[in-house]
Amino acid sequence: MRAPRFSPPVVFRLVAVGLVVLIIVAASLHLRHVPHDVGVPDLGPPGSRDRLAAGLAHCQALGMKADGDPACEAVWAENRKRFFAPDAGR
């Protein structure tokens, strides 16, 4: 009885599957070492920031709970007002 011979398309498929498996293993090993404690960068002592920056940081910390919060909506409105002010670039 003769041993089965692999044709070039079968060998190509085996190599392709092997490369995909190798890439998946490498990606999973890389993702295991990503630090999970990535947070908001330190902007300095709280006393050095103005009231608007403190309000924006508070609303950012609330996350989805900030949606519909009247205090956050007021802070966002003030931020838009400052951003779109005609003299904001000066």
PDB file of N, CA, C and O in Angstrom:
ATOM      1  N   MET A   1       0.834  -1.173   0.000  1.00  0.00           N
ATOM      2  CA  MET A   1       0.000   0.000   0.000  1.00  0.00           C
ATOM      3  C   MET A   1       0.886   1.245   0.000  1.00  0.00           C
ATOM      4  O   MET A   1       1.878   1.308   0.726  1.00  0.00           O
ATOM      5  N   ARG A   2       0.532   2.208  -0.796  1.00  0.00           N
ATOM      6  CA  ARG A   2       1.318   3.426  -0.923  1.00  0.00           C
ATOM      7  C   ARG A   2       0.858   4.476   0.091  1.00  0.00           C
ATOM      8  O   ARG A   2      -0.329   4.601   0.393  1.00  0.00           O
ATOM      9  N   ALA A   3       1.821   5.213   0.599  1.00  0.00           N
ATOM     10  CA  ALA A   3       1.500   6.295   1.527  1.00  0.00           C
ATOM     11  C   ALA A   3       0.874   7.436   0.735  1.00  0.00           C
ATOM     12  O   ALA A   3       1.298   7.705  -0.389  1.00  0.00           O
ATOM     13  N   PRO A   4      -0.132   8.116   1.300  1.00  0.00           N
ATOM     14  CA  PRO A   4      -0.763   9.228   0.566  1.00  0.00           C
ATOM     15  C   PRO A   4       0.217  10.390   0.448  1.00  0.00           C
ATOM     16  O   PRO A   4       0.936  10.722   1.390  1.00  0.00           O
ATOM     17  N   ARG A   5       0.223  10.981  -0.707  1.00  0.00           N
ATOM     18  CA  ARG A   5       1.087  12.132  -0.957  1.00  0.00           C
ATOM     19  C   ARG A   5       0.259  13.402  -0.827  1.00  0.00           C
ATOM     20  O   ARG A   5      -0.902  13.473  -1.230  1.00  0.00           O
ATOM     21  N   PHE A   6       0.898  14.376  -0.259  1.00  0.00           N
ATOM     22  CA  PHE A   6       0.220  15.652  -0.123  1.00  0.00           C
ATOM     23  C   PHE A   6       0.422  16.461  -1.395  1.00  0.00           C
ATOM     24  O   PHE A   6       1.543  16.642  -1.871  1.00  0.00           O
ATOM     25  N   SER A   7      -0.672  16.932  -1.922  1.00  0.00           N
ATOM     26  CA  SER A   7      -0.585  17.789  -3.107  1.00  0.00           C
ATOM     27  C   SER A   7      -0.267  19.220  -2.655  1.00  0.00           C
ATOM     28  O   SER A   7      -0.495  19.559  -1.494  1.00  0.00           O
ATOM     29  N   PRO A   8       0.249  20.052  -3.542  1.00  0.00           N
ATOM     30  CA  PRO A   8       0.600  21.438  -3.159  1.00  0.00           C
ATOM     31  C   PRO A   8      -0.558  22.237  -2.540  1.00  0.00           C
ATOM     32  O   PRO A   8      -0.318  22.976  -1.585  1.00  0.00           O
ATOM     33  N   PRO A   9      -1.799  22.128  -3.033  1.00  0.00           N
ATOM     34  CA  PRO A   9      -2.874  22.886  -2.373  1.00  0.00           C
ATOM     35  C   PRO A   9      -3.113  22.435  -0.929  1.00  0.00           C
ATOM     36  O   PRO A   9      -3.432  23.261  -0.073  1.00  0.00           O
ATOM     37  N   VAL A  10      -2.964  21.150  -0.650  1.00  0.00           N
ATOM     38  CA  VAL A  10      -3.170  20.656   0.710  1.00  0.00           C
ATOM     39  C   VAL A  10      -2.057  21.166   1.621  1.00  0.00           C
ATOM     40  O   VAL A  10      -2.319  21.575   2.753  1.00  0.00           O
ATOM     41  N   VAL A  11      -0.828  21.145   1.138  1.00  0.00           N
ATOM     42  CA  VAL A  11       0.296  21.654   1.923  1.00  0.00           C
ATOM     43  C   VAL A  11       0.121  23.148   2.183  1.00  0.00           C
ATOM     44  O   VAL A  11       0.387  23.612   3.292  1.00  0.00           O
ATOM     45  N   PHE A  12      -0.316  23.902   1.191  1.00  0.00           N
ATOM     46  CA  PHE A  12      -0.545  25.338   1.351  1.00  0.00           C
ATOM     47  C   PHE A  12      -1.605  25.592   2.418  1.00  0.00           C
ATOM     48  O   PHE A  12      -1.437  26.480   3.254  1.00  0.00           O
ATOM     49  N   ARG A  13      -2.689  24.827   2.400  1.00  0.00           N
ATOM     50  CA  ARG A  13      -3.749  25.004   3.394  1.00  0.00           C
ATOM     51  C   ARG A  13      -3.243  24.675   4.794  1.00  0.00           C
ATOM     52  O   ARG A  13      -3.581  25.374   5.750  1.00  0.00           O
ATOM     53  N   LEU A  14      -2.443  23.625   4.930  1.00  0.00           N
ATOM     54  CA  LEU A  14      -1.895  23.271   6.238  1.00  0.00           C
ATOM     55  C   LEU A  14      -0.976  24.373   6.765  1.00  0.00           C
ATOM     56  O   LEU A  14      -1.018  24.704   7.950  1.00  0.00           O
ATOM     57  N   VAL A  15      -0.159  24.933   5.899  1.00  0.00           N
ATOM     58  CA  VAL A  15       0.735  26.020   6.310  1.00  0.00           C
ATOM     59  C   VAL A  15      -0.082  27.256   6.684  1.00  0.00           C
ATOM     60  O   VAL A  15       0.235  27.929   7.664  1.00  0.00           O
ATOM     61  N   ALA A  16      -1.117  27.558   5.924  1.00  0.00           N
ATOM     62  CA  ALA A  16      -1.953  28.726   6.210  1.00  0.00           C
ATOM     63  C   ALA A  16      -2.662  28.568   7.559  1.00  0.00           C
ATOM     64  O   ALA A  16      -2.700  29.515   8.344  1.00  0.00           O
ATOM     65  N   VAL A  17      -3.212  27.409   7.833  1.00  0.00           N
ATOM     66  CA  VAL A  17      -3.883  27.162   9.108  1.00  0.00           C
ATOM     67  C   VAL A  17      -2.869  27.263  10.250  1.00  0.00           C
ATOM     68  O   VAL A  17      -3.174  27.821  11.304  1.00  0.00           O
ATOM     69  N   GLY A  18      -1.679  26.731  10.042  1.00  0.00           N
ATOM     70  CA  GLY A  18      -0.638  26.819  11.064  1.00  0.00           C
ATOM     71  C   GLY A  18      -0.248  28.253  11.361  1.00  0.00           C
ATOM     72  O   GLY A  18      -0.042  28.609  12.521  1.00  0.00           O
ATOM     73  N   LEU A  19      -0.142  29.085  10.330  1.00  0.00           N
ATOM     74  CA  LEU A  19       0.185  30.492  10.537  1.00  0.00           C
ATOM     75  C   LEU A  19      -0.917  31.232  11.286  1.00  0.00           C
ATOM     76  O   LEU A  19      -0.634  32.067  12.146  1.00  0.00           O
ATOM     77  N   VAL A  20      -2.164  30.931  10.963  1.00  0.00           N
ATOM     78  CA  VAL A  20      -3.290  31.575  11.657  1.00  0.00           C
ATOM     79  C   VAL A  20      -3.268  31.196  13.132  1.00  0.00           C
ATOM     80  O   VAL A  20      -3.462  32.053  13.994  1.00  0.00           O
ATOM     81  N   VAL A  21      -3.036  29.928  13.429  1.00  0.00           N
ATOM     82  CA  VAL A  21      -2.970  29.477  14.825  1.00  0.00           C
ATOM     83  C   VAL A  21      -1.806  30.170  15.534  1.00  0.00           C
ATOM     84  O   VAL A  21      -1.953  30.598  16.679  1.00  0.00           O
ATOM     85  N   LEU A  22      -0.670  30.285  14.881  1.00  0.00           N
ATOM     86  CA  LEU A  22       0.490  30.939  15.471  1.00  0.00           C
ATOM     87  C   LEU A  22       0.203  32.416  15.761  1.00  0.00           C
ATOM     88  O   LEU A  22       0.605  32.930  16.805  1.00  0.00           O
ATOM     89  N   ILE A  23      -0.479  33.088  14.858  1.00  0.00           N
ATOM     90  CA  ILE A  23      -0.821  34.500  15.060  1.00  0.00           C
ATOM     91  C   ILE A  23      -1.781  34.658  16.231  1.00  0.00           C
ATOM     92  O   ILE A  23      -1.632  35.579  17.034  1.00  0.00           O
ATOM     93  N   ILE A  24      -2.759  33.774  16.335  1.00  0.00           N
ATOM     94  CA  ILE A  24      -3.713  33.843  17.440  1.00  0.00           C
ATOM     95  C   ILE A  24      -3.016  33.616  18.776  1.00  0.00           C
ATOM     96  O   ILE A  24      -3.298  34.317  19.748  1.00  0.00           O
ATOM     97  N   VAL A  25      -2.120  32.656  18.832  1.00  0.00           N
ATOM     98  CA  VAL A  25      -1.383  32.389  20.075  1.00  0.00           C
ATOM     99  C   VAL A  25      -0.504  33.587  20.433  1.00  0.00           C
ATOM    100  O   VAL A  25      -0.455  33.986  21.596  1.00  0.00           O
ATOM    101  N   ALA A  26       0.188  34.164  19.452  1.00  0.00           N
ATOM    102  CA  ALA A  26       1.046  35.316  19.724  1.00  0.00           C
ATOM    103  C   ALA A  26       0.231  36.513  20.206  1.00  0.00           C
ATOM    104  O   ALA A  26       0.651  37.221  21.121  1.00  0.00           O
ATOM    105  N   ALA A  27      -0.923  36.740  19.602  1.00  0.00           N
ATOM    106  CA  ALA A  27      -1.768  37.859  20.020  1.00  0.00           C
ATOM    107  C   ALA A  27      -2.296  37.647  21.435  1.00  0.00           C
ATOM    108  O   ALA A  27      -2.327  38.588  22.228  1.00  0.00           O
ATOM    109  N   SER A  28      -2.705  36.445  21.758  1.00  0.00           N
ATOM    110  CA  SER A  28      -3.222  36.188  23.103  1.00  0.00           C
ATOM    111  C   SER A  28      -2.123  36.328  24.151  1.00  0.00           C
ATOM    112  O   SER A  28      -2.385  36.813  25.251  1.00  0.00           O
ATOM    113  N   LEU A  29      -0.905  35.917  23.834  1.00  0.00           N
ATOM    114  CA  LEU A  29       0.201  36.096  24.773  1.00  0.00           C
ATOM    115  C   LEU A  29       0.533  37.576  24.958  1.00  0.00           C
ATOM    116  O   LEU A  29       0.847  38.014  26.065  1.00  0.00           O
ATOM    117  N   HIS A  30       0.464  38.331  23.883  1.00  0.00           N
ATOM    118  CA  HIS A  30       0.742  39.763  23.978  1.00  0.00           C
ATOM    119  C   HIS A  30      -0.328  40.467  24.806  1.00  0.00           C
ATOM    120  O   HIS A  30      -0.002  41.331  25.620  1.00  0.00           O
ATOM    121  N   LEU A  31      -1.582  40.119  24.616  1.00  0.00           N
ATOM    122  CA  LEU A  31      -2.662  40.787  25.320  1.00  0.00           C
ATOM    123  C   LEU A  31      -2.699  40.434  26.804  1.00  0.00           C
ATOM    124  O   LEU A  31      -3.284  41.170  27.599  1.00  0.00           O
ATOM    125  N   ARG A  32      -2.089  39.332  27.179  1.00  0.00           N
ATOM    126  CA  ARG A  32      -2.040  38.983  28.602  1.00  0.00           C
ATOM    127  C   ARG A  32      -1.155  39.946  29.367  1.00  0.00           C
ATOM    128  O   ARG A  32      -1.338  40.104  30.574  1.00  0.00           O
ATOM    129  N   HIS A  33      -0.207  40.592  28.716  1.00  0.00           N
ATOM    130  CA  HIS A  33       0.753  41.447  29.390  1.00  0.00           C
ATOM    131  C   HIS A  33       0.408  42.924  29.317  1.00  0.00           C
ATOM    132  O   HIS A  33       1.222  43.754  29.722  1.00  0.00           O
ATOM    133  N   VAL A  34      -0.763  43.283  28.818  1.00  0.00           N
ATOM    134  CA  VAL A  34      -1.174  44.680  28.750  1.00  0.00           C
ATOM    135  C   VAL A  34      -1.633  45.105  30.144  1.00  0.00           C
ATOM    136  O   VAL A  34      -2.456  44.414  30.744  1.00  0.00           O
ATOM    137  N   PRO A  35      -1.130  46.212  30.676  1.00  0.00           N
ATOM    138  CA  PRO A  35      -1.562  46.632  32.014  1.00  0.00           C
ATOM    139  C   PRO A  35      -3.034  47.035  32.001  1.00  0.00           C
ATOM    140  O   PRO A  35      -3.500  47.701  31.077  1.00  0.00           O
ATOM    141  N   HIS A  36      -3.745  46.627  33.026  1.00  0.00           N
ATOM    142  CA  HIS A  36      -5.176  46.912  33.105  1.00  0.00           C
ATOM    143  C   HIS A  36      -5.466  48.125  33.983  1.00  0.00           C
ATOM    144  O   HIS A  36      -6.627  48.501  34.145  1.00  0.00           O
ATOM    145  N   ASP A  37      -4.438  48.737  34.546  1.00  0.00           N
ATOM    146  CA  ASP A  37      -4.658  49.870  35.429  1.00  0.00           C
ATOM    147  C   ASP A  37      -4.454  51.207  34.720  1.00  0.00           C
ATOM    148  O   ASP A  37      -4.072  52.196  35.346  1.00  0.00           O
ATOM    149  N   VAL A  38      -4.710  51.231  33.417  1.00  0.00           N
ATOM    150  CA  VAL A  38      -4.583  52.472  32.658  1.00  0.00           C
ATOM    151  C   VAL A  38      -5.766  53.355  33.024  1.00  0.00           C
ATOM    152  O   VAL A  38      -6.921  52.949  32.889  1.00  0.00           O
ATOM    153  N   GLY A  39      -5.474  54.559  33.485  1.00  0.00           N
ATOM    154  CA  GLY A  39      -6.540  55.443  33.928  1.00  0.00           C
ATOM    155  C   GLY A  39      -6.396  56.822  33.332  1.00  0.00           C
ATOM    156  O   GLY A  39      -5.710  57.024  32.331  1.00  0.00           O
ATOM    157  N   VAL A  40      -7.058  57.761  33.969  1.00  0.00           N
ATOM    158  CA  VAL A  40      -7.011  59.154  33.549  1.00  0.00           C
ATOM    159  C   VAL A  40      -5.658  59.727  33.954  1.00  0.00           C
ATOM    160  O   VAL A  40      -5.229  59.524  35.090  1.00  0.00           O
ATOM    161  N   PRO A  41      -4.980  60.431  33.066  1.00  0.00           N
ATOM    162  CA  PRO A  41      -3.679  61.001  33.431  1.00  0.00           C
ATOM    163  C   PRO A  41      -3.818  62.025  34.550  1.00  0.00           C
ATOM    164  O   PRO A  41      -4.837  62.708  34.658  1.00  0.00           O
ATOM    165  N   ASP A  42      -2.801  62.124  35.366  1.00  0.00           N
ATOM    166  CA  ASP A  42      -2.785  63.065  36.466  1.00  0.00           C
ATOM    167  C   ASP A  42      -2.607  64.477  35.910  1.00  0.00           C
ATOM    168  O   ASP A  42      -1.644  64.751  35.195  1.00  0.00           O
ATOM    169  N   LEU A  43      -3.527  65.357  36.237  1.00  0.00           N
ATOM    170  CA  LEU A  43      -3.495  66.723  35.723  1.00  0.00           C
ATOM    171  C   LEU A  43      -2.915  67.693  36.738  1.00  0.00           C
ATOM    172  O   LEU A  43      -3.032  68.908  36.572  1.00  0.00           O
ATOM    173  N   GLY A  44      -2.297  67.176  37.779  1.00  0.00           N
ATOM    174  CA  GLY A  44      -1.724  68.036  38.803  1.00  0.00           C
ATOM    175  C   GLY A  44      -2.619  68.084  40.015  1.00  0.00           C
ATOM    176  O   GLY A  44      -3.628  67.382  40.082  1.00  0.00           O
ATOM    177  N   PRO A  45      -2.254  68.907  40.970  1.00  0.00           N
ATOM    178  CA  PRO A  45      -3.065  69.001  42.182  1.00  0.00           C
ATOM    179  C   PRO A  45      -4.437  69.579  41.874  1.00  0.00           C
ATOM    180  O   PRO A  45      -4.568  70.442  41.005  1.00  0.00           O
ATOM    181  N   PRO A  46      -5.470  69.104  42.586  1.00  0.00           N
ATOM    182  CA  PRO A  46      -6.831  69.578  42.300  1.00  0.00           C
ATOM    183  C   PRO A  46      -6.995  71.084  42.471  1.00  0.00           C
ATOM    184  O   PRO A  46      -7.854  71.680  41.821  1.00  0.00           O
ATOM    185  N   GLY A  47      -6.202  71.709  43.321  1.00  0.00           N
ATOM    186  CA  GLY A  47      -6.332  73.155  43.535  1.00  0.00           C
ATOM    187  C   GLY A  47      -5.883  73.977  42.345  1.00  0.00           C
ATOM    188  O   GLY A  47      -6.264  75.141  42.226  1.00  0.00           O
ATOM    189  N   SER A  48      -5.078  73.401  41.457  1.00  0.00           N
ATOM    190  CA  SER A  48      -4.565  74.158  40.323  1.00  0.00           C
ATOM    191  C   SER A  48      -5.525  74.171  39.140  1.00  0.00           C
ATOM    192  O   SER A  48      -5.340  74.955  38.208  1.00  0.00           O
ATOM    193  N   ARG A  49      -6.531  73.329  39.159  1.00  0.00           N
ATOM    194  CA  ARG A  49      -7.483  73.305  38.045  1.00  0.00           C
ATOM    195  C   ARG A  49      -8.661  74.219  38.343  1.00  0.00           C
ATOM    196  O   ARG A  49      -9.011  74.439  39.502  1.00  0.00           O
ATOM    197  N   ASP A  50      -9.254  74.735  37.314  1.00  0.00           N
ATOM    198  CA  ASP A  50     -10.417  75.587  37.537  1.00  0.00           C
ATOM    199  C   ASP A  50     -11.669  74.738  37.762  1.00  0.00           C
ATOM    200  O   ASP A  50     -11.638  73.512  37.648  1.00  0.00           O
ATOM    201  N   ARG A  51     -12.748  75.408  38.078  1.00  0.00           N
ATOM    202  CA  ARG A  51     -14.000  74.724  38.412  1.00  0.00           C
ATOM    203  C   ARG A  51     -14.543  73.923  37.229  1.00  0.00           C
ATOM    204  O   ARG A  51     -15.105  72.845  37.424  1.00  0.00           O
ATOM    205  N   LEU A  52     -14.384  74.428  36.018  1.00  0.00           N
ATOM    206  CA  LEU A  52     -14.876  73.720  34.838  1.00  0.00           C
ATOM    207  C   LEU A  52     -14.125  72.415  34.625  1.00  0.00           C
ATOM    208  O   LEU A  52     -14.735  71.386  34.336  1.00  0.00           O
ATOM    209  N   ALA A  53     -12.817  72.453  34.766  1.00  0.00           N
ATOM    210  CA  ALA A  53     -12.024  71.234  34.591  1.00  0.00           C
ATOM    211  C   ALA A  53     -12.378  70.199  35.655  1.00  0.00           C
ATOM    212  O   ALA A  53     -12.438  69.004  35.366  1.00  0.00           O
ATOM    213  N   ALA A  54     -12.611  70.653  36.870  1.00  0.00           N
ATOM    214  CA  ALA A  54     -13.001  69.728  37.938  1.00  0.00           C
ATOM    215  C   ALA A  54     -14.368  69.117  37.637  1.00  0.00           C
ATOM    216  O   ALA A  54     -14.580  67.925  37.861  1.00  0.00           O
ATOM    217  N   GLY A  55     -15.292  69.930  37.132  1.00  0.00           N
ATOM    218  CA  GLY A  55     -16.619  69.415  36.779  1.00  0.00           C
ATOM    219  C   GLY A  55     -16.557  68.416  35.640  1.00  0.00           C
ATOM    220  O   GLY A  55     -17.247  67.396  35.663  1.00  0.00           O
ATOM    221  N   LEU A  56     -15.725  68.708  34.634  1.00  0.00           N
ATOM    222  CA  LEU A  56     -15.568  67.772  33.513  1.00  0.00           C
ATOM    223  C   LEU A  56     -14.961  66.452  33.982  1.00  0.00           C
ATOM    224  O   LEU A  56     -15.369  65.381  33.534  1.00  0.00           O
ATOM    225  N   ALA A  57     -13.983  66.534  34.888  1.00  0.00           N
ATOM    226  CA  ALA A  57     -13.376  65.309  35.411  1.00  0.00           C
ATOM    227  C   ALA A  57     -14.388  64.501  36.205  1.00  0.00           C
ATOM    228  O   ALA A  57     -14.408  63.272  36.127  1.00  0.00           O
ATOM    229  N   HIS A  58     -15.230  65.190  36.971  1.00  0.00           N
ATOM    230  CA  HIS A  58     -16.262  64.491  37.745  1.00  0.00           C
ATOM    231  C   HIS A  58     -17.253  63.787  36.826  1.00  0.00           C
ATOM    232  O   HIS A  58     -17.618  62.636  37.065  1.00  0.00           O
ATOM    233  N   CYS A  59     -17.684  64.473  35.785  1.00  0.00           N
ATOM    234  CA  CYS A  59     -18.652  63.871  34.854  1.00  0.00           C
ATOM    235  C   CYS A  59     -18.017  62.717  34.081  1.00  0.00           C
ATOM    236  O   CYS A  59     -18.692  61.737  33.766  1.00  0.00           O
ATOM    237  N   GLN A  60     -16.735  62.827  33.778  1.00  0.00           N
ATOM    238  CA  GLN A  60     -16.053  61.727  33.103  1.00  0.00           C
ATOM    239  C   GLN A  60     -15.975  60.509  34.018  1.00  0.00           C
ATOM    240  O   GLN A  60     -16.115  59.375  33.561  1.00  0.00           O
ATOM    241  N   ALA A  61     -15.753  60.743  35.302  1.00  0.00           N
ATOM    242  CA  ALA A  61     -15.675  59.639  36.252  1.00  0.00           C
ATOM    243  C   ALA A  61     -17.029  58.953  36.419  1.00  0.00           C
ATOM    244  O   ALA A  61     -17.087  57.757  36.706  1.00  0.00           O
ATOM    245  N   LEU A  62     -18.116  59.704  36.241  1.00  0.00           N
ATOM    246  CA  LEU A  62     -19.444  59.105  36.355  1.00  0.00           C
ATOM    247  C   LEU A  62     -19.745  58.153  35.201  1.00  0.00           C
ATOM    248  O   LEU A  62     -20.504  57.198  35.365  1.00  0.00           O
ATOM    249  N   GLY A  63     -19.164  58.406  34.055  1.00  0.00           N
ATOM    250  CA  GLY A  63     -19.400  57.544  32.900  1.00  0.00           C
ATOM    251  C   GLY A  63     -20.800  57.725  32.352  1.00  0.00           C
ATOM    252  O   GLY A  63     -21.253  58.849  32.136  1.00  0.00           O
ATOM    253  N   MET A  64     -21.487  56.605  32.126  1.00  0.00           N
ATOM    254  CA  MET A  64     -22.834  56.652  31.536  1.00  0.00           C
ATOM    255  C   MET A  64     -23.861  57.252  32.494  1.00  0.00           C
ATOM    256  O   MET A  64     -24.921  57.703  32.059  1.00  0.00           O
ATOM    257  N   LYS A  65     -23.558  57.262  33.788  1.00  0.00           N
ATOM    258  CA  LYS A  65     -24.492  57.849  34.758  1.00  0.00           C
ATOM    259  C   LYS A  65     -24.593  59.357  34.578  1.00  0.00           C
ATOM    260  O   LYS A  65     -25.562  59.970  35.024  1.00  0.00           O
ATOM    261  N   ALA A  66     -23.600  59.961  33.928  1.00  0.00           N
ATOM    262  CA  ALA A  66     -23.603  61.411  33.728  1.00  0.00           C
ATOM    263  C   ALA A  66     -24.634  61.845  32.703  1.00  0.00           C
ATOM    264  O   ALA A  66     -25.022  63.014  32.674  1.00  0.00           O
ATOM    265  N   ASP A  67     -25.088  60.918  31.857  1.00  0.00           N
ATOM    266  CA  ASP A  67     -26.089  61.253  30.849  1.00  0.00           C
ATOM    267  C   ASP A  67     -27.408  61.556  31.548  1.00  0.00           C
ATOM    268  O   ASP A  67     -27.976  60.692  32.217  1.00  0.00           O
ATOM    269  N   GLY A  68     -27.879  62.747  31.395  1.00  0.00           N
ATOM    270  CA  GLY A  68     -29.130  63.154  32.026  1.00  0.00           C
ATOM    271  C   GLY A  68     -28.931  63.823  33.374  1.00  0.00           C
ATOM    272  O   GLY A  68     -29.903  64.287  33.970  1.00  0.00           O
ATOM    273  N   ASP A  69     -27.706  63.888  33.877  1.00  0.00           N
ATOM    274  CA  ASP A  69     -27.413  64.559  35.132  1.00  0.00           C
ATOM    275  C   ASP A  69     -27.409  66.062  34.883  1.00  0.00           C
ATOM    276  O   ASP A  69     -26.649  66.536  34.039  1.00  0.00           O
ATOM    277  N   PRO A  70     -28.245  66.831  35.601  1.00  0.00           N
ATOM    278  CA  PRO A  70     -28.323  68.275  35.339  1.00  0.00           C
ATOM    279  C   PRO A  70     -27.000  69.006  35.581  1.00  0.00           C
ATOM    280  O   PRO A  70     -26.680  69.948  34.856  1.00  0.00           O
ATOM    281  N   ALA A  71     -26.240  68.594  36.573  1.00  0.00           N
ATOM    282  CA  ALA A  71     -24.958  69.263  36.842  1.00  0.00           C
ATOM    283  C   ALA A  71     -23.991  69.033  35.687  1.00  0.00           C
ATOM    284  O   ALA A  71     -23.297  69.957  35.264  1.00  0.00           O
ATOM    285  N   CYS A  72     -23.943  67.810  35.178  1.00  0.00           N
ATOM    286  CA  CYS A  72     -23.041  67.508  34.060  1.00  0.00           C
ATOM    287  C   CYS A  72     -23.489  68.220  32.788  1.00  0.00           C
ATOM    288  O   CYS A  72     -22.658  68.683  32.007  1.00  0.00           O
ATOM    289  N   GLU A  73     -24.791  68.306  32.581  1.00  0.00           N
ATOM    290  CA  GLU A  73     -25.282  69.016  31.405  1.00  0.00           C
ATOM    291  C   GLU A  73     -24.897  70.493  31.465  1.00  0.00           C
ATOM    292  O   GLU A  73     -24.577  71.092  30.438  1.00  0.00           O
ATOM    293  N   ALA A  74     -24.925  71.084  32.662  1.00  0.00           N
ATOM    294  CA  ALA A  74     -24.523  72.479  32.813  1.00  0.00           C
ATOM    295  C   ALA A  74     -23.020  72.641  32.557  1.00  0.00           C
ATOM    296  O   ALA A  74     -22.595  73.609  31.925  1.00  0.00           O
ATOM    297  N   VAL A  75     -22.227  71.698  33.044  1.00  0.00           N
ATOM    298  CA  VAL A  75     -20.782  71.754  32.827  1.00  0.00           C
ATOM    299  C   VAL A  75     -20.477  71.607  31.342  1.00  0.00           C
ATOM    300  O   VAL A  75     -19.630  72.326  30.812  1.00  0.00           O
ATOM    301  N   TRP A  76     -21.156  70.687  30.666  1.00  0.00           N
ATOM    302  CA  TRP A  76     -20.917  70.479  29.236  1.00  0.00           C
ATOM    303  C   TRP A  76     -21.331  71.717  28.436  1.00  0.00           C
ATOM    304  O   TRP A  76     -20.665  72.095  27.472  1.00  0.00           O
ATOM    305  N   ALA A  77     -22.437  72.339  28.847  1.00  0.00           N
ATOM    306  CA  ALA A  77     -22.888  73.554  28.148  1.00  0.00           C
ATOM    307  C   ALA A  77     -21.849  74.666  28.304  1.00  0.00           C
ATOM    308  O   ALA A  77     -21.547  75.374  27.342  1.00  0.00           O
ATOM    309  N   GLU A  78     -21.304  74.821  29.507  1.00  0.00           N
ATOM    310  CA  GLU A  78     -20.269  75.831  29.721  1.00  0.00           C
ATOM    311  C   GLU A  78     -19.018  75.514  28.915  1.00  0.00           C
ATOM    312  O   GLU A  78     -18.379  76.418  28.377  1.00  0.00           O
ATOM    313  N   ASN A  79     -18.669  74.243  28.830  1.00  0.00           N
ATOM    314  CA  ASN A  79     -17.495  73.838  28.057  1.00  0.00           C
ATOM    315  C   ASN A  79     -17.696  74.143  26.572  1.00  0.00           C
ATOM    316  O   ASN A  79     -16.780  74.639  25.915  1.00  0.00           O
ATOM    317  N   ARG A  80     -18.885  73.852  26.036  1.00  0.00           N
ATOM    318  CA  ARG A  80     -19.174  74.177  24.635  1.00  0.00           C
ATOM    319  C   ARG A  80     -19.134  75.685  24.408  1.00  0.00           C
ATOM    320  O   ARG A  80     -18.641  76.159  23.384  1.00  0.00           O
ATOM    321  N   LYS A  81     -19.666  76.441  25.391  1.00  0.00           N
ATOM    322  CA  LYS A  81     -19.675  77.898  25.271  1.00  0.00           C
ATOM    323  C   LYS A  81     -18.241  78.433  25.206  1.00  0.00           C
ATOM    324  O   LYS A  81     -17.951  79.314  24.396  1.00  0.00           O
ATOM    325  N   ARG A  82     -17.353  77.918  26.038  1.00  0.00           N
ATOM    326  CA  ARG A  82     -15.960  78.362  26.022  1.00  0.00           C
ATOM    327  C   ARG A  82     -15.243  77.909  24.744  1.00  0.00           C
ATOM    328  O   ARG A  82     -14.434  78.645  24.181  1.00  0.00           O
ATOM    329  N   PHE A  83     -15.553  76.687  24.297  1.00  0.00           N
ATOM    330  CA  PHE A  83     -14.871  76.145  23.127  1.00  0.00           C
ATOM    331  C   PHE A  83     -15.227  76.913  21.870  1.00  0.00           C
ATOM    332  O   PHE A  83     -14.356  77.218  21.056  1.00  0.00           O
ATOM    333  N   PHE A  84     -16.520  77.230  21.709  1.00  0.00           N
ATOM    334  CA  PHE A  84     -16.982  77.887  20.494  1.00  0.00           C
ATOM    335  C   PHE A  84     -17.001  79.400  20.599  1.00  0.00           C
ATOM    336  O   PHE A  84     -17.518  80.063  19.699  1.00  0.00           O
ATOM    337  N   ALA A  85     -16.456  79.969  21.662  1.00  0.00           N
ATOM    338  CA  ALA A  85     -16.428  81.424  21.813  1.00  0.00           C
ATOM    339  C   ALA A  85     -15.529  82.018  20.726  1.00  0.00           C
ATOM    340  O   ALA A  85     -14.509  81.423  20.377  1.00  0.00           O
ATOM    341  N   PRO A  86     -15.899  83.185  20.189  1.00  0.00           N
ATOM    342  CA  PRO A  86     -15.104  83.785  19.121  1.00  0.00           C
ATOM    343  C   PRO A  86     -13.668  84.112  19.546  1.00  0.00           C
ATOM    344  O   PRO A  86     -12.764  84.080  18.710  1.00  0.00           O
ATOM    345  N   ASP A  87     -13.442  84.422  20.813  1.00  0.00           N
ATOM    346  CA  ASP A  87     -12.098  84.764  21.267  1.00  0.00           C
ATOM    347  C   ASP A  87     -11.393  83.591  21.938  1.00  0.00           C
ATOM    348  O   ASP A  87     -10.441  83.799  22.690  1.00  0.00           O
ATOM    349  N   ALA A  88     -11.845  82.354  21.680  1.00  0.00           N
ATOM    350  CA  ALA A  88     -11.251  81.183  22.321  1.00  0.00           C
ATOM    351  C   ALA A  88      -9.835  80.927  21.825  1.00  0.00           C
ATOM    352  O   ALA A  88      -9.028  80.339  22.546  1.00  0.00           O
ATOM    353  N   GLY A  89      -9.520  81.354  20.617  1.00  0.00           N
ATOM    354  CA  GLY A  89      -8.197  81.109  20.053  1.00  0.00           C
ATOM    355  C   GLY A  89      -7.132  82.067  20.541  1.00  0.00           C
ATOM    356  O   GLY A  89      -5.951  81.872  20.252  1.00  0.00           O
ATOM    357  N   ARG A  90      -7.515  83.085  21.264  1.00  0.00           N
ATOM    358  CA  ARG A  90      -6.546  84.109  21.696  1.00  0.00           C
ATOM    359  C   ARG A  90      -6.007  83.826  23.054  1.00  0.00           C
ATOM    360  O   ARG A  90      -5.184  84.586  23.563  1.00  0.00           O
TER     361      ARG A  90
END
